[in-house]
Amino acid sequence: MPNEPSSAPHPNRRGRATEERIHEAALHVLADRGLDLTVEEVAERAGTTRMTVYRHVGSRSDLLLRLVIEATDRFAERLAVILDADEPFAARLEDALVYVVTSTRSAPDRQAIALATADPTGEWGAIDTEGRVMAEVLEFLQPRLEAGAAETPFRAGVDETLTWLLRQVQLYLLVPGPFGDDEDALRHELRTFVVPAVLVDP
C-alpha cells in the first residue's frame, strides 16, 4: 500500500514529542471530522499553535495525505490476511467485501476517506494530485484478483472486475440498504448477487 510521505524525524526529543502530540491530535480530529479536518482544530487539540503544526507536519494537504496513507496501510494489513488465506477464492472475496463494507461503515472517518479518495474530481484530487492512494490501492488488489481469476474464472477481465467491485463498495457505503448493520444480511446479499456477478462458478 502507499508509502508515507517522507519526513525526517525531529533531531531532538522535545521536537519528536511535539510531532507525536500533533499526530495523535490529528488522528482524533480526523475521526471526528473526516476530511474536513483543519490545521486550527489539530493545533487546538494538540495544545499548540497553527505555526507549530505547519512547522512540524507541513500543510493541511501534507497532513491529510500522511494520515490517509497510514489509515490505508492499517486497513490493508487486515485485508491482506483475508485475501491471502487458504480458502476458495469465492469465500475469500465474500469475506473481503464484508470486511471492507462493515469496517468502513463503522468508522465515520474511514467512510469519509473511502468516498472522497474515490473521486479524483473532488476535494481529494487537490490533495493527492498524482492519485497515489488510489493507484496503490489498485496495485495492492490487482495481483490478488489475478490469482483469484487463475483459480476461479471471472466473467470479465481483472481490471474491469476490480473497477466494478470498488463501485459496489461505494454503493454499499452511500446506500446502506434496509438491513442496517446486519452483517448476516450483508453477507447473504453479497453471496447471492455480487460474488456470482464476478465469478463464472462461485
N, C-alpha and C positions, 0 to 999 in steps of 0.2 A: 504494500500500500504506500501512500505518499511518504516521502522523506521530509522531515520537519525542516522549515526554512533555517538556513544556517545562522546561528547566533552564538558567538563565543561566550562561554561562561564569564561572569564578572570576576576580575582578578582578586578581589578581596572578600572576606567573609561577610562584612556588612552589606556590600553590594549584592552578593548572592542571596542573602536573607531578604533583601528588598525585592529582588526579582521573584523569589519564591512566593512572597506575600502578594505581589501583584498577580502572579499566575493563579494562585488559589482564589483570589478575589475575582479574577476574570472568569474562572470556571463557574463560580456561584452566580455571577451576573449573566453568563451565557445560559445557565439553567433556568434563570428567572425570565430572561428577556429574549432568548434566542438570538438571531442575527440583528436584532435592534439594539444590541449592546452598544454603549457609548463609553468613551475614554473617561468621561466625567464620572460615570457610575462606577467604573472599575477603580478609579482613584479614591472615590469616597469610601468604597468598600474596603480598600486596602489601607485607608487612613493616611493617604499621601496626596500629592498634587498631580495635576494633569501633566505638568512638565516632567515630573519624575517618571510617570508612566511612559511618556514618549521617549525619554532618555534611555529607559531600560528595555523596552519592547518594541519601539518604533511606532508607526502609525496605527490607527484603528484597523486598517486593512491588514497590516502585518500581523497584528494580534489575532484578528479573526481567522486568518488563514492558518496560523500556527495552532489555534485551538481546534479548528475543524479537522486539520490533519491528525492531531493527537486523538480526537474522538473517533475518526475513521480507522486509525490503526488499532485502537482498542476493540472496536466493533469487528474488524477483520480477523482478529485473533480467534474469537469465538466462532465466527462464520467458517473459518478455515478448518476448525475441528469437525464441524458438521459436514462440510463438503468433502473432506478427505477421509471420512470414516469408512470402515469396511462394511458397507451396506449397498444394496442395489441402488442404482442412480436415482430411480423414481422416488425411493424413500428419502434419500439424501436431499433431493430437490424439494420435496414437500417439507422436510424438517427445516431446510434453509429458509424457505419462504415464510413458514410460520414464525421462525426466529426473527427475521427481518421485520415483518409487519408488527408482531406483538411487542418486541423490544423498542421499536421506534415509536409506536403509539404510546407506550408507557412513559416515554421521556420527551416532554414538550420541546426541549432544546434540540434533541436529535431529530424530531419530526420536522422542526423548522429548517434544520440543516439539510435534511434529505430532500425536502421540497424545493428549497431555494437553490441548492447547488445543482439540481437537475435542470434549472432554467438559465442557460447562459445569457439570455437577453435581459434578465432581471438584475437586481442589485448585486447578486453574487458575481455576475460577469465582470463588473468593475473591480471586484476584489481579486478574483482568480482569473486574470486576463488571459492566461495561457491555457485555461481549462485543465490544470494539473490534477485537481481532485478527481474529477470525473474520468480523466484519462487513466489514472492509477486504479480507480475502481474497476474499469473495464479490463485493465491489464491483470488485475487480481482474479477476476471472474472468468476471463476468456479461456485459459488453459484448463480450468476445472470443468467448464462446459464442453470443451473439446474432448476431454477424457470421458465425460458422460455420453457424448454422441458416439464415441467409439464403442461404448458398452451397450447403449440402447439407442436405436436410430431416432433422429429428430425429424419432425415434419418439415423443417426448413433449415437453412444454414445457421451456423452457430452465431454469427454476427446479428442476423435478423432475429433469431430467437432471444438473444441476450437483450437487445433493444426492447423487444416486446415485453419480456419479463420485468424489466425495470419500469416500464409504463404501467404494468399491472400492479406493482408495488405502490407506485404513486397513486393509482386509483384507490387502492385499499386505504391509503392514508388520508386522501381527500374525502372519500365516501365510505365510512366505516361499515355501512350496511345495517340491517335490522337486528343483528345479534350482539351488538356492542362489543365487549371484550371477551366473549365466549370463545376460548381457544379451540374447543372441540368443534364448534360450528365453523370456525375459520378453516380448520384442518379438513373438515368434510367438504367444504366448498372448493378448496384448493385441489383436493384429491379427485373431486368429481368433474371440475371444469378446467382448471388451469393446467395441471400436470398432463391430462390427456390431450390438451391443445398443443402441447410441446412435443410429447413423445409418441411415436407410432404405436408402441405396445407397452404402456407403462405397467 
